[in-house]
Amino acid sequence: MFHYTVETNQTVEEAISSLEKNLAEEKFGILWKFDIKDKLQEKRTV
């Protein structure tokens, strides 16, 4: 099992926003935010 913990002084909203930004920069998707229908439609238009 993998466990990774980072402590921060940010609010939960700030930490989530920061995490999403950094993941996007590395071309990672954020699964808990995906709207699969929209994502598939986006892939069709590319």
Backbone bond lengths (Angstrom), bond angles and torsions (degrees), N, CA, C in turn:
res aa  C-N    CA-C-N  psi(-1)  N-CA   C-N-CA  omega(-1)  CA-C   N-CA-C  phi
1 M - - - 1.452 - - 1.526 107.97 -
2 F 1.312 115.57 143.93 1.455 122.50 -179.38 1.513 109.41 -106.02
3 H 1.312 116.41 133.39 1.465 121.40 178.21 1.522 108.76 -134.67
4 Y 1.325 116.98 130.47 1.457 121.86 -179.33 1.518 107.93 -139.76
5 T 1.317 117.34 123.48 1.459 121.91 -177.97 1.521 109.67 -125.28
6 V 1.326 115.04 136.18 1.460 121.62 175.21 1.523 107.44 -129.43
7 E 1.304 116.78 130.48 1.460 120.88 176.45 1.516 108.97 -93.13
8 T 1.338 116.48 144.25 1.451 121.33 -179.32 1.524 110.08 -147.15
9 N 1.306 115.22 157.37 1.463 120.92 175.33 1.528 110.93 -96.64
10 Q 1.325 116.89 2.77 1.456 121.13 179.78 1.525 110.17 -73.88
11 T 1.350 114.64 157.92 1.462 118.71 172.17 1.528 107.50 -71.59
12 V 1.311 117.01 167.58 1.462 120.76 178.46 1.526 109.78 -58.54
13 E 1.326 117.49 -44.48 1.458 121.53 -179.50 1.523 111.62 -62.47
14 E 1.336 117.18 -41.95 1.467 121.36 178.50 1.521 110.88 -65.81
15 A 1.322 117.02 -41.31 1.465 121.24 -179.41 1.525 110.43 -65.63
16 I 1.318 117.80 -42.56 1.462 121.27 178.47 1.513 110.26 -64.02
17 S 1.322 117.17 -44.88 1.461 121.23 179.05 1.527 111.18 -60.89
18 S 1.313 116.87 -43.85 1.457 122.01 178.68 1.525 111.16 -63.55
19 L 1.320 116.25 -43.57 1.461 121.41 178.83 1.530 110.80 -62.03
20 E 1.332 116.40 -46.60 1.468 120.37 179.42 1.519 111.26 -60.14
21 K 1.329 117.02 -42.36 1.462 121.47 -179.96 1.527 110.77 -62.36
22 N 1.328 115.92 -47.40 1.463 120.06 -178.88 1.523 112.30 -66.09
23 L 1.315 117.51 -39.41 1.463 120.34 177.43 1.527 110.87 -64.44
24 A 1.329 117.32 -41.30 1.468 121.25 179.35 1.528 110.75 -62.76
25 E 1.322 116.87 -38.80 1.470 120.73 178.42 1.529 111.33 -62.17
26 E 1.326 116.34 -29.39 1.465 121.51 179.63 1.534 111.59 -94.60
27 K 1.340 116.10 9.43 1.479 122.90 178.33 1.526 113.22 66.24
28 F 1.327 116.91 31.53 1.453 121.62 174.99 1.520 108.76 -99.44
29 G 1.319 116.64 142.45 1.456 121.23 174.72 1.519 109.97 -86.98
30 I 1.315 115.38 156.51 1.448 121.13 177.39 1.521 106.39 -106.78
31 L 1.325 117.18 102.76 1.456 122.08 -170.71 1.520 113.97 -62.30
32 W 1.314 117.86 -34.75 1.454 118.46 -176.08 1.531 111.77 -75.60
33 K 1.327 118.74 -7.18 1.455 122.14 178.49 1.520 112.48 -108.22
34 F 1.317 117.82 -7.90 1.456 120.52 -175.47 1.523 111.90 -65.99
35 D 1.303 115.00 133.49 1.454 121.64 165.04 1.519 103.32 -104.39
36 I 1.318 116.83 100.06 1.460 122.18 -171.05 1.528 110.91 -54.53
37 K 1.309 117.66 -42.71 1.463 121.17 -179.65 1.527 110.88 -59.03
38 D 1.318 117.60 -47.86 1.465 121.37 178.58 1.526 111.36 -64.95
39 K 1.314 117.36 -39.94 1.465 121.67 -178.48 1.531 110.51 -64.84
40 L 1.320 116.91 -42.87 1.474 119.67 178.34 1.529 110.29 -65.26
41 Q 1.315 117.10 -40.26 1.462 120.78 178.13 1.541 110.08 -62.98
42 E 1.316 116.91 -41.09 1.464 122.41 177.78 1.521 110.18 -60.57
43 K 1.332 117.29 -42.33 1.463 121.66 -179.55 1.524 111.26 -64.47
44 R 1.326 118.13 -33.36 1.463 122.35 179.86 1.519 111.96 -66.75
45 T 1.333 116.81 -32.29 1.459 120.59 -174.51 1.514 112.57 -87.39
46 V 1.312 117.45 -6.77 1.471 120.92 -178.89 1.493 111.26 -80.22
